[in-house]
Amino acid sequence: MSDYLIKQFPLQTTRQVLRRVLVDQGHATLISHPQEVGVEKYIYDINLCNIYIWRWNVSANYDHHGQLAQLYLNGNPLHSAGVPKRVVPKKAEPGKKSAILKMQRPRPEAYKGETQLAYLLFDRDSDLKTLHDQVLVGAGPNRADPNNFGKVTAYTDVDPWRSIFDSDKANKINAFAGSCPAAK
């Protein structure tokens, strides 16, 4: 997916092109960032035979002309020449306390397998409403195939809003197009 996104959407691609391909053609759910101008994401969920709910979280930063400044896949930046990933200092802001929280993203649709995705969240000011000062550590499979989930992908220092762990709901959870494993 990374290679496809890099080739399909080079830096300076317009917002309209991404929306046409990802939302209009790909049926991803479009969500604008609640606190940052020029940032939006496109989420696409797949129900892998009720074992795991796979999420593609493609997010984009646009410049003031509406052109792509950076593209992310599940929280990781894709363009080396794009805007660098935000770094959240790992100490509390002056006069505030930071927090490390054990969190879970419910996925009840995966009743045969992973009904929750667990991760650790660092929040620099202990206020879950401020999104700019949060990063997470978590893990998930690297293949969207219930017959072979592949290896574990570790996510470190990832913006929760851009991640597979984000709490936003997709408009639709798509059915897996392949064959499901035999019941055990």
Secondary structure as GFF3:
##gff-version 3
##sequence-region A 1 184
A	DSSP	alpha_helix	2	8	.	.	.	ID=ss1
A	DSSP	alpha_helix	15	18	.	.	.	ID=ss2
A	DSSP	pi_helix	19	25	.	.	.	ID=ss3
A	DSSP	beta_strand	29	32	.	.	.	ID=ss4
A	DSSP	beta_strand	39	48	.	.	.	ID=ss5
A	DSSP	beta_strand	52	62	.	.	.	ID=ss6
A	DSSP	beta_strand	68	73	.	.	.	ID=ss7
A	DSSP	beta_strand	76	77	.	.	.	ID=ss8
A	DSSP	beta_strand	99	106	.	.	.	ID=ss9
A	DSSP	beta_strand	116	123	.	.	.	ID=ss10
A	DSSP	beta_strand	134	141	.	.	.	ID=ss11
A	DSSP	beta_strand	152	158	.	.	.	ID=ss12
A	DSSP	three_ten_helix	160	162	.	.	.	ID=ss13
A	DSSP	beta_strand	173	175	.	.	.	ID=ss14
###
